[in-house]
Amino acid sequence: MSTPQAAAAGTIDVGGDLTVNRLGFGAMRITGEYILGEPKDREEAKRVLRRAVELGVNFIDTADSYGPDVSEILIAEALHPYPDDLVIATKGGLLRPGPGPWPADGRPEHLREVLDGSLRKLRLEQIPLYQFHRPDPKVPFEDSIGALVEAKEQGKIRHIGLSNVTEEQLRVAQRLTPIVSIQNRYNVDDRNSESLVDLCEQERIVFLPWAPISNLEGNPAVQQAAEKRGVTAYQIVLAWLLARSPSILPIPGTGSVAHLEENVAAAELELTPAEVAAISGLD
């Protein structure tokens, strides 16, 4: 059996000047339980990161709140000095004080502080893609984005992205700075960002779906396609995301090398239009 390669999914441009393979890696699950603290096996977590790069993954998504701090530190420990083609995207604007809710903190002073922390932990002079993790209802949205614009002007950020936003918030941000990515929840079972996926395709913005794998048992077409092709339901829904729009860059995450290899193998799956329609509920 050939080794699965992320390159089989094709490529996508982030910000017009960073070309990556269109199957990335989300580094949330390399932390401890509930995305808190250290993983049970630090060396296994680092093996996952190294194996991802070996399989052609050259886009890794993380955040300062994953752990907190743990994910970014592990990425640097495992992969620095980084391959020339590796794009690391991180996020700021959420806190992780415990296993419950993720409070937002969009204050400019907080964003400046955590951005500097991410640069230090990731051992980078400039973050290729920095995303505002979630709008903070207590802080004017323009103030939060303004802090990132200032950091970009200082050379700390190459490109700015948004996460967990509406189209209205995207438009507000675009009046202040170019936005190259949106990271919202989106999967077979949750299509609340459907219109944003289409907008991203029209405007050549990268769409990063978080929670890309959810409620697989609730979609019979997923199960049928998996059984017919002799692959997992996880692989089918990742292939569906790749087929859904050329703007989508899936970033499935895991703390297991075996699961990572399974996910990356989805890059080689090409669903038929009939399968895509059935999974989408359009047949």
Phi and psi in degrees as a GROMACS rama.xvg file:
@    title "Ramachandran Plot"
@    xaxis  label "Phi"
@    yaxis  label "Psi"
@TYPE xy
-72.0678  152.287  SER-2
-72.7247  127.873  THR-3
-63.5401  140.923  PRO-4
-129.842  133.418  GLN-5
-61.8936  -25.9086  ALA-6
-62.0638  -20.3875  ALA-7
-63.7766  -19.8841  ALA-8
-80.6641  -4.25057  ALA-9
86.0412  -170.038  GLY-10
-124.013  166.162  THR-11
-145.483  147.532  ILE-12
-97.3658  128.374  ASP-13
-102.371  112.752  VAL-14
72.6843  9.65064  GLY-15
84.846  -9.20425  GLY-16
-134.933  2.12724  ASP-17
-122.2  106.876  LEU-18
-97.9442  124.382  THR-19
-131.61  159.362  VAL-20
-68.5374  144.805  ASN-21
-87.1204  34.4632  ARG-22
-143.985  109.401  LEU-23
-102.441  -163.089  GLY-24
-136.69  129.397  PHE-25
-96.4306  122.446  GLY-26
-96.4174  28.5122  ALA-27
-75.3221  -38.0285  MET-28
-82.5592  2.39828  ARG-29
-87.4688  4.89572  ILE-30
-95.4745  -167.18  THR-31
-77.6099  -178.369  GLY-32
-58.9012  141.808  GLU-33
63.5689  20.8512  TYR-34
61.02  37.1826  ILE-35
-126.584  133.221  LEU-36
70.7685  -164.672  GLY-37
-77.4235  149.887  GLU-38
-68.28  161.762  PRO-39
-61.2167  -32.2823  LYS-40
-136.179  98.504  ASP-41
-60.4395  -39.6054  ARG-42
-66.7812  -36.7305  GLU-43
-64.8112  -41.1691  GLU-44
-59.3755  -41.6911  ALA-45
-71.3158  -32.2288  LYS-46
-63.5889  -38.0756  ARG-47
-60.3737  -46.7985  VAL-48
-62.4103  -44.6867  LEU-49
-66.7452  -39.1157  ARG-50
-66.9514  -36.0214  ARG-51
-58.1986  -45.9906  ALA-52
-64.7199  -39.7725  VAL-53
-59.9768  -32.1015  GLU-54
-86.8195  8.20605  LEU-55
93.0568  4.80443  GLY-56
-73.0188  120.592  VAL-57
-128.231  23.7156  ASN-58
-135.448  116.088  PHE-59
-120.084  127.857  ILE-60
-107.644  132.787  ASP-61
-145.037  -167.839  THR-62
-163.139  152.688  ALA-63
-65.7248  -24.3826  ASP-64
-81.3424  -8.37292  SER-65
-76.7428  97.6479  TYR-66
132.398  -56.3174  GLY-67
-68.4973  161.354  PRO-68
76.2528  -27.562  ASP-69
-59.5501  -46.0679  VAL-70
-60.7407  -46.2252  SER-71
-63.4305  -41.4632  GLU-72
-64.2079  -42.4823  ILE-73
-64.8424  -38.6092  LEU-74
-59.2016  -46.2468  ILE-75
-65.9748  -43.0493  ALA-76
-61.52  -38.1111  GLU-77
-82.0218  -34.1211  ALA-78
-120.906  -14.1572  LEU-79
-78.8111  136.995  HIS-80
-68.8503  138.121  PRO-81
-77.2115  148.158  TYR-82
-58.2423  149.677  PRO-83
-59.8973  -30.5774  ASP-84
-95.126  3.06382  ASP-85
-80.6442  126.783  LEU-86
-108.416  120.138  VAL-87
-106.146  122.88  ILE-88
-108.822  134.073  ALA-89
-132.055  174.544  THR-90
-138.423  155.16  LYS-91
-141.991  151.031  GLY-92
127.192  -1.74654  GLY-93
-123.052  149.54  LEU-94
-108.734  155.644  LEU-95
-133.517  74.912  ARG-96
-81.0881  -16.7021  PRO-97
-172.144  -173.02  GLY-98
-76.7398  -2.8585  PRO-99
-88.1714  -134.392  GLY-100
-62.5492  163.135  PRO-101
-109.449  92.6374  TRP-102
-64.8843  142.975  PRO-103
-85.5616  146.449  ALA-104
-143.653  94.7476  ASP-105
-101.677  16.4457  GLY-106
-63.3164  135.465  ARG-107
-52.6444  -40.0549  PRO-108
-65.8111  -34.7759  GLU-109
-69.0429  -43.6361  HIS-110
-63.4493  -38.4578  LEU-111
-64.0423  -40.2637  ARG-112
-66.5769  -47.2263  GLU-113
-73.9936  -28.7685  VAL-114
-63.8648  -45.964  LEU-115
-61.2188  -37.3202  ASP-116
-64.714  -40.3245  GLY-117
-65.2167  -40.9344  SER-118
-59.15  -42.2401  LEU-119
-68.2534  -48.3995  ARG-120
-67.5139  -37.4037  LYS-121
-83.38  -8.14284  LEU-122
59.9794  46.5925  ARG-123
-118.192  149.087  LEU-124
-89.0355  -24.396  GLU-125
-147.366  135.258  GLN-126
-88.3324  122.193  ILE-127
-58.8788  -41.2315  PRO-128
-141.286  117.183  LEU-129
-115.054  126.09  TYR-130
-114.864  136.441  GLN-131
-75.0366  116.635  PHE-132
-67.6507  -39.5348  HIS-133
-166.309  135.954  ARG-134
-57.3636  141.433  PRO-135
-103.674  114.98  ASP-136
-61.9644  -16.2491  PRO-137
-89.3621  -5.83627  LYS-138
-129.075  131.537  VAL-139
-54.095  130.615  PRO-140
-56.0964  -40.5431  PHE-141
-61.8366  -32.7226  GLU-142
-67.5211  -42.2305  ASP-143
-63.0901  -48.2341  SER-144
-65.0339  -36.7712  ILE-145
-58.6226  -35.8322  GLY-146
-65.0501  -36.5876  ALA-147
-72.792  -36.2415  LEU-148
-61.4826  -42.8963  VAL-149
-61.1703  -43.3458  GLU-150
-65.5717  -35.3618  ALA-151
-65.8306  -41.609  LYS-152
-63.8575  -28.4818  GLU-153
-81.8034  -4.96574  GLN-154
87.0213  8.01182  GLY-155
-81.6981  -23.0229  LYS-156
-126.453  137.788  ILE-157
-88.9732  -48.0897  ARG-158
-134.432  153.055  HIS-159
-113.399  136.245  ILE-160
-129.013  170.792  GLY-161
-125.617  152.866  LEU-162
-134.904  142.582  SER-163
58.2234  52.895  ASN-164
-124.473  163.835  VAL-165
-98.006  170.14  THR-166
-63.357  -36.9879  GLU-167
-60.5246  -43.0459  GLU-168
-67.2267  -36.735  GLN-169
-58.3586  -45.6462  LEU-170
-64.7842  -37.0845  ARG-171
-61.7577  -46.6631  VAL-172
-64.6844  -38.1327  ALA-173
-66.2799  -22.7928  GLN-174
-72.6607  -16.1402  ARG-175
-102.727  -30.0476  LEU-176
-167.775  154.819  THR-177
-62.8303  136.68  PRO-178
-112.764  123.64  ILE-179
-104.769  -10.832  VAL-180
-151.681  153.208  SER-181
-129.556  132.383  ILE-182
-120.846  101.402  GLN-183
-124.431  160.632  ASN-184
-64.8101  130.511  ARG-185
-164.054  128.102  TYR-186
-160.216  -177.314  ASN-187
-54.9472  -35.7915  VAL-188
-91.2662  -19.4377  ASP-189
-128.021  104.052  ASP-190
-112.067  26.9498  ARG-191
-62.3838  -22.6273  ASN-192
-100.577  21.6501  SER-193
-54.2517  -46.741  GLU-194
-66.6733  -31.0719  SER-195
-70.7504  -33.652  LEU-196
-60.0094  -46  VAL-197
-65.1218  -40.1762  ASP-198
-62.2625  -42.9743  LEU-199
-60.8895  -40.0077  CYS-200
-63.1127  -41.8344  GLU-201
-66.6767  -36.0392  GLN-202
-103.833  8.25241  GLU-203
56.9598  44.5819  ARG-204
-102.923  138.239  ILE-205
-76.8285  134.315  VAL-206
-109.339  119.227  PHE-207
-106.485  102.217  LEU-208
-78.7132  120.582  PRO-209
-92.9666  158.51  TRP-210
52.6402  53.3814  ALA-211
-69.2879  -16.4939  PRO-212
-120.866  114.259  ILE-213
-154.722  140.179  SER-214
49.2016  51.918  ASN-215
-66.0714  -29.1584  LEU-216
-69.3542  -18.8436  GLU-217
-83.7899  -0.647561  GLY-218
-123.709  98.2453  ASN-219
-57.771  -30.8812  PRO-220
-66.4514  -31.9533  ALA-221
-64.6629  -48.1576  VAL-222
-62.8202  -40.7948  GLN-223
-64.0392  -43.8324  GLN-224
-64.9784  -39.5577  ALA-225
-64.0684  -44.6904  ALA-226
-65.7153  -42.3578  GLU-227
-62.6376  -38.6982  LYS-228
-93.7178  -8.9164  ARG-229
69.6247  34.6916  GLY-230
-124.997  179.513  VAL-231
-86.8387  158.329  THR-232
-62.1306  -34.288  ALA-233
-56.3442  -45.4518  TYR-234
-65.6132  -37.4767  GLN-235
-63.9377  -44.2816  ILE-236
-71.2191  -29.7121  VAL-237
-69.1873  -40.416  LEU-238
-64.2899  -35.0357  ALA-239
-64.6179  -41.8569  TRP-240
-60.9215  -42.9458  LEU-241
-62.3911  -35.5848  LEU-242
-79.8147  -24.5578  ALA-243
-62.3342  -42.3934  ARG-244
-161.702  140.174  SER-245
-67.9542  -9.70915  PRO-246
-83.2194  -13.1261  SER-247
-83.2902  129.871  ILE-248
-119.108  95.1181  LEU-249
-65.5689  143.646  PRO-250
-132.69  61.066  ILE-251
-63.1232  144.348  PRO-252
-119.963  158.097  GLY-253
-166.808  160.504  THR-254
-108.189  13.2788  GLY-255
-123.092  133.324  SER-256
-63.5516  -42.0038  VAL-257
-61.8943  -43.4109  ALA-258
-68.0207  -37.5321  HIS-259
-56.8968  -48.9442  LEU-260
-62.1071  -37.0898  GLU-261
-62.8795  -45.0077  GLU-262
-62.8709  -46.5416  ASN-263
-64.3993  -31.0391  VAL-264
-61.761  -21.7053  ALA-265
-63.8043  -22.0214  ALA-266
-60.4653  -25.2402  ALA-267
-89.2056  -5.59772  GLU-268
-85.9563  131.768  LEU-269
-123.385  107.36  GLU-270
-73.9967  150.582  LEU-271
-77.3292  158.078  THR-272
-55.7721  -34.7731  PRO-273
-66.8328  -40.1283  ALA-274
-66.2263  -42.6257  GLU-275
-60.8467  -44.3562  VAL-276
-64.3988  -41.373  ALA-277
-65.2633  -44.0008  ALA-278
-66.2124  -34.0723  ILE-279
-77.659  -8.68063  SER-280
77.0247  26.459  GLY-281
-105.937  -2.84647  LEU-282
